[in-house]
Amino acid sequence: MAELATIARPYAEALFKASAAQPGADLGSTVAWVDELAAIAADPQIRQLADNPKVASGQLFDVITGVVRSPLSDAARNFLRVLIDNGRLAALPEVAAQFRALVNRQSGSSDAVVHSAFALDGAALADLGGVLEKRFGRKLNLSVQLDESLIGGVRVVVGDEVLDTSVKARLEQMKAALVA
C-alpha cells in the first residue's frame, strides 16, 4: 500500500491550485475547514465507520457534515465527497498538513507549536510571537498546547527546529552536567 504522504500529495496540490485560483481567494478559510475535516477524519470512530463496508459513502458524508461546527462551502463539500468516494478519507489529515505547508510556502511563513505549562493570554502570545519571529527569521503561525510536565517556560517547535526554554529542559541540562 502506498504511503499516506504519496496518496495525499495530489489532493493537497489540487486543492491548493483550486483555492488559489478563485478570485479573492482566502486560503486561511480553506486551511480552517480542511483542518476541521482532518480532525474529524482522524477520529477513531469515524475511521471505523469509514472502514465498514456496510456504510454507504453518502451515509459517511452525512455523518461528517453533521459533525462539522460551521456550514461547509460547496468547494469543501465537493472535496470531502471526492475523498470519500475514492476511499481516501484516512489520508485527509496528511492532505491537511501538506495543504498547510503549501499555503505557508506561498506566504513565507511557518507553523509553530508553543508547548507551555500554563495557558497564554492573547497579549503574552503576541509578545512571544514577536520574539520568536525574530529568533527564527520568518513569520510564524502560532498554536499553543498545554504541557504540564514542563513546570514552567515554553518549548517551541517550528518544523524540525526546537527551542526549549522550559524548566524541565534546564533541569535535564543540569543533570547531564552533573553526570558527565
Long-range contacts (C-beta under 8 A, 24 or more apart in sequence): 4-90, 4-91, 4-94, 5-94, 5-98, 7-88, 7-91, 7-94, 8-88, 8-91, 8-92, 8-94, 8-95, 8-97, 8-98, 9-98, 11-79, 11-82, 11-83, 11-88, 11-91, 11-95, 12-94, 12-95, 12-96, 12-98, 12-99, 12-102, 13-98, 13-102, 15-79, 15-95, 15-99, 16-99, 16-102, 16-103, 18-75, 19-75, 20-106, 27-103, 27-106, 27-107, 28-103, 30-75, 30-76, 30-99, 30-103, 31-96, 31-99, 31-100, 31-103, 33-68, 33-70, 33-72, 33-73, 33-76, 34-76, 34-79, 34-95, 34-96, 34-99, 34-100, 35-96, 35-100, 36-68, 36-69, 36-70, 37-64, 37-68, 37-76, 37-80, 37-92, 37-96, 38-92, 38-93, 38-95, 38-96, 38-97, 39-93, 40-64, 40-67, 40-68, 41-89, 41-90, 41-92, 41-93, 42-92, 42-93, 46-89, 47-89, 47-90, 50-84, 50-89, 50-90, 57-81, 57-84, 57-85, 60-84, 60-89, 104-141, 107-139, 108-138, 108-139, 109-138, 109-139, 109-140, 109-141, 110-136, 110-138, 110-139, 110-140, 110-141, 110-158, 110-159, 111-140, 111-141, 111-143, 111-158, 111-159, 112-136, 112-140, 112-141, 112-142, 112-143, 112-156, 112-157, 112-158, 113-142, 113-143, 113-144, 113-145, 113-156, 113-157, 113-158, 114-142, 114-143, 114-144, 114-145, 114-154, 114-155, 114-156, 115-144, 115-145, 115-146, 115-147, 115-150, 115-154, 115-155, 115-156, 115-157, 115-166, 116-144, 116-145, 116-146, 116-147, 116-150, 116-153, 116-154, 116-155, 117-146, 117-147, 117-148, 117-149, 117-150, 117-151, 117-152, 117-153, 117-166, 117-167, 118-146, 118-152, 119-144, 119-146, 120-144, 128-154, 132-156, 132-158, 132-163, 135-163, 136-161, 136-163
